[in-house]
Amino acid sequence: MNDASAPYHIGVQSHPVSLSVAKARSRDLPKKIRAIALNPETHPFDKRRRIAKLIMDSLQERGDFCRTSDERMFFFEKKERRLYDLEETSFARMLTNLSGLSATEVFYKFALDTLQAKEARQARLVAVHSFSYYDAETSLVAVSDGAGGVWFRERGAQWRLGHNGENGLYFVTERESSPWTPEFTATAEALDWFLTLFNFADSLLSKEESRTALSVWVFQQFFPPLRRTRIIPGFLGSQGSGKTTAERLLGRLFLGPDFDVTGIQRDREDAFVAAITNRVFLGLDNADSKIPWLADSLALYATGQRYRLRKLYRTNEEVSYIPRAILMIASRDPQFNRPDVSERLLPVYCERPEKYLTEAQIFDDLQSRRGEVMGAFLEQVGRVADFLGEAKPRATTFRMADFASFGERVFRSVGKSGEWLDIIGKIERAQSRFASEDDGIVAAVLAVLAQDGEIVEMSIGDLFKKCCKVGEGEGLLLPKSLQGFGRALTTRRRVIEIEGDVRFQELRGAHSRRFITIRRRAGRDVQTA
């Protein structure tokens, strides 16, 4: 059955050849290849095919092949419990080590090419997971330990350690990650301790509310079907405020001490796509300069769409990639605060501490308590999973509905649904404030509103003239054309409503002319930016 949405149809197949026998045969493989290659009685045409078959047989003794819906091909190595992408360097090196052939040799190239061509059509279609798996019907949760282990929990049961590939669940892992072992004797204090390491500032959200919002985001990562749209934590603040440390804390908790953040290069969108589709956790750091492709890439990630690029060295062939990484971003001077991106961001502000701890103090402590924190997380995840099986999601007004609904269900489990909705309201206001920073259009419209009291069925042209007049006096940056102003006003509608605490209405008149009405909400004063 070739259905990637069904997780249990793939298992780690049992082979008649044991791993020890397969390993012994693998040691003999270079000798067999050499014998065929040097045999003067065998035609070169046949040599290539016999060597390719030897390599294929050896690989099938060591593991299984599979492919995904975005046309990626993997080899699952049974001993290591690890997935290898057939088109990446790690697989090529394993093939060289196995066969004794260099990547430059004709026999190697032929074997790899025929292998990829065969598995692209015949390998089993599977769903490859990153970090966690959740079955909403059975409440089964499976969490990768970053290496070859997977922690499983069924509804109402205890966590148990299994292996990558068990129950047909395959997880991608990062080579530099190190496994964690949860300590289930740990208490909620371990979670509290971990969250206090984040140096959050009081802003529209208090420090405690920022920690709460971040913890809900972390819990949501354990339930992939409930985060089909992905809110992106944005760590914001001045230099030295701990933004990079915040990303490292999360990455090193789940992947270990070798995790580090990633820089962004203006002309390397392909590098970002490679990272977002291959990594488990990705922390983008110092996202301060204007990068043309970044806002679109963040929006694509948040909506769960595939990245489509032209294949390298090919003129017209397009390839698509599924984003698998859990993404974070940090910036002191963000240039990606486009309104549609801001609505998909979880903005948390950091502040400079009175005293600085060394890297060793922060991360050595984290490493020593990693098992405690992960144990506390898993205990909470288990309780949440049991409750989610009974609690139906409720609609909210928040744009990132998956995040808002998940948090509401978590808070509902302890009878505090109203507290979460208050936090969501503050997050929405923080998103709006983030989007309106240095935004001349929002500032100009609110200034016109403050002067006139209200805007009633005003044409776009008249509003544009009024905003230009305000902009000249206050040095605001506005679009140069009416068409540009009209398009930009549409994208900022929700920001204007939140920042001005107003109701924004648009009507269409004769010849598709647009008329705008903006009035204060009943019983409230209009606020300027």
GIWO-V579572 format. One record per run of one state. SS is the DSSP state (~ for helix, > for strand, _ for the rest). FROM is the first residue (numbers start at 1). TO is the last residue. Records with the same first field share a line. If there is no record, write none. Layout:
# GIWO-V579572
SS=FROM-TO + FROM-TO
This chain:
# GIWO-V579572
_=1-18 + 39-43 + 68-72 + 78-81 + 86-88 + 100-105 + 123-123 + 126-127 + 131-131 + 136-139 + 145-148 + 154-159 + 164-165 + 169-169 + 173-188 + 197-199 + 201-206 + 221-223 + 228-231 + 237-242 + 256-261 + 263-268 + 279-280 + 285-293 + 304-306 + 311-317 + 322-325 + 332-338 + 343-344 + 351-358 + 369-369 + 389-400 + 413-416 + 437-439 + 453-454 + 475-481 + 492-492 + 501-501 + 509-509 + 513-513 + 521-529
~=19-38 + 44-62 + 89-99 + 106-122 + 166-168 + 189-196 + 207-220 + 224-227 + 243-255 + 269-278 + 294-303 + 339-342 + 359-368 + 370-388 + 401-412 + 417-436 + 440-452 + 460-474 + 482-491 + 493-500 + 510-512
>=63-67 + 73-77 + 82-85 + 124-125 + 128-130 + 132-135 + 140-144 + 149-153 + 160-163 + 170-172 + 200-200 + 232-236 + 262-262 + 281-284 + 307-310 + 318-321 + 326-331 + 345-350 + 455-459 + 502-508 + 514-520
